[in-house]
Amino acid sequence: MFVKTPKFIQKLFPSITWRKENAQNNIWLTFDDGPHQESTPFILNVLKEEQVKATFFLVGEQMEKHPELLNQIISEGHIVANHSYSHKNGWLSNNSTYFNDIEKCQKLITENKLFRPPYGKISPLQISHLKKNYKIILWDVLSWDFSLYTTPKKVKESVLKNTVSGSIIVFHNNKKSFKNLQPILKETIQELKQKGFSFSTTW
């Protein structure tokens, strides 16, 4: 399994943002899925304690279920972005259905036109269509916090090992990932700071 997205894949799809070159040692911390009643308050509390801002790629259905958590994410200064309305897999979806699902989510977000495909799966045709109106954001460091075959220690170590200036890091904001995320999120952020990284939400 890839933690670091291979450069040849990044070069195959140059219209996708995989990482952001910069001279300030900035990195981008992102959380996919949610809002979730257990993981979201925990994540927000850690971010507040560490004085770090992040980008939350949220699912429309979950935003409607948990408007109070959506409002808290926004009020605490984080970025909310589009992760589709019902978390459809682009490789398995009819294009029209897929695009409509994204637009339905976008109606709940007015601040930006950032989109991350669920599962990171999106076809060349879908990219060509969506890049006209959206900035498509993927990643170069995938934490694998959702995997049943990892541990909190491995998640932390892989993120610390693979993060470089400009990295976009993906954690998850859901029930499945919480057991791996809860023990290590705060420590991981602290150790990234010790390595000299700053956290950005400027896309």
N, C-alpha and C positions, 0 to 999 in steps of 0.2 A: 504494500500500500504506500502511496506517495504522501509524505507530509509536505514536502516542498514540491510545488508544481514544476515539472520539468520545463526548461527554457524552450525546448523545441515546440511544446504545446502552446506556450505563450506566444511564440513567433507565428504559429499557424493562424492565430486569431488576434491580430494586432488592434482591432477595434474594441476589444474588451480590455478593461482596466484590471490588470493582474497585480500590479504593484505601482508605487508612485516614487519615482526618483526625486531626491531632494538632498540639499546640502546641510540640513539642520538635524539629521539623525532622527527624523520623524518616522513613526510607524502608525498604522491604523488598526485599531481594535474593533472588531465587529462581532455581533451576536445575531445568529439566525433563528427564525421561528418565534413563537410567542406572540404577544405576552402570555406568560404562564404564571399561575397563582403562587407557585412555590419558588421557581428559579428567578423570576424577574425581580421581586423585592430583594432577594439575596444579592443578585448582580448589582442592582442600583445602590445598595448599601455599601458594597465593597468599592464601587467606583467613587462614591461620595467620600468615603474614608481616605481613599488614595488620591482624591482630587484629580480624577482622570475622566475625560469625556470619551464616549464611544458612539458608534453607529449601530443602530438596531434595525436589521432587515426583518420586518414584521409581516405576519400573515393576516390578511384582511378578516377572515373569520374569527381569529383570536382577538383582533383589535375590537371587534364588535362585542365579543363576549366579556372583555375586560377593559372597558373604556377608562376606568379609574387608573389602571396601570399604564395605559397609553398616555394619559394626561400627566402621570408622574414622570414618565420617561422624558416627555417634552419639557415639563416645568423644571426639571433638573439639568437642562441644558444639553441633552444628547440629541443626536440626529435620528429621525425616523425615516426609513426608506422601504421600498416596495419589494416584497418577497412573494408576490402573487396573492390572490384572494383565498385559494383553497389548496395551495402547495402542489400544483400540478407538475408532473414530470414532462418537460418539453419534448423528450424523445418519444414519449408514449401518447402524446396529445395531438388531436387535430389542431392545425395552426389557428383557425378561427376561434375555437374554444379557448385555446391557450392565450391568445391576444386579449380576448374579452375578459378572461380571468384576471389578467394583469391590469387592464383598465378599470375593472371593478375595484381592485385594491387601491389604485391610484386616486380614486374619488375620495378616499379617506385620508389622503396625504396631499397637502398643498405646498409644502415647503421646497420640494425638489423633484427631480425626475431621475432618481437613482433606482436601478433595478438589479436584483441578484436572482438568477434562475434557481428555483428549488433543485436540490441535489447537485447543483452545478451543471445540469444537463440542458443543453440548448443546441438547436441545429443551426447550420450555416444560414439557411433561409430565415429562420427566426431572428438570428443576429442581424441580418441585413435589414429586416423590417423594423426591428425595435431600436436599432442604433440611430434612426432618424429622429426619434423623440426622447430616447432615454440614454443615460450613461450606464452601460452594463458593467457591473462590478463583480469580479470573481475574487481570487486570492492567490497568494503564493505560499502561505503557510496554513495548512489545515490541521487542526488540533486532534482530530479523531476522538473527541470527547464523547461522541455518540456510540462508539464501537463497544460491543460486548466483550471484545477480546483485548481490551487495553486496561490500564490502571491509571489512577490519578497521577502517580509518579511518572509513568511513561508519557502522559499527556504534557505534563509540565516540562519534562526533559526535552521532548521533541520540539516544543515551541521555543524554548530557550536556545536550543542548538541551531535551529533553522532561521530564526528571525535576524534580518539585517536591515539597515537603513532603507526605508521605503516599503517594507513588508506590510501586507494586508493579512491580518491574522483572523481566522474564523473559530469562534466558539459557538456553542448552541444554547438556546434559551428555551429548554423544554424538559419534560420529565425524564426522558431516556438519558440525557447527558448530565443531569444534576449530580448524580453520585460520583462522577469523575471530576466535575467542575468545582463543586463545593469545597473539597479539601485543598485545592491548589490555586484558585483564581487570585486570591490576595497575594500569596507568595510569588506567583508568576509575574504579576504586575510589579511588585517590589523589586524582583531580580532584573526585570527588563529596565527599570529605572536605574538600577545600579550599573547596568551595562552602558548607561548614557543615552538611552532612548527617551524621546518625548512622544506624547500621544496626540495625534491630530484628528480632526473631523472635517477638515477642509478638502473637499473633493474637486 
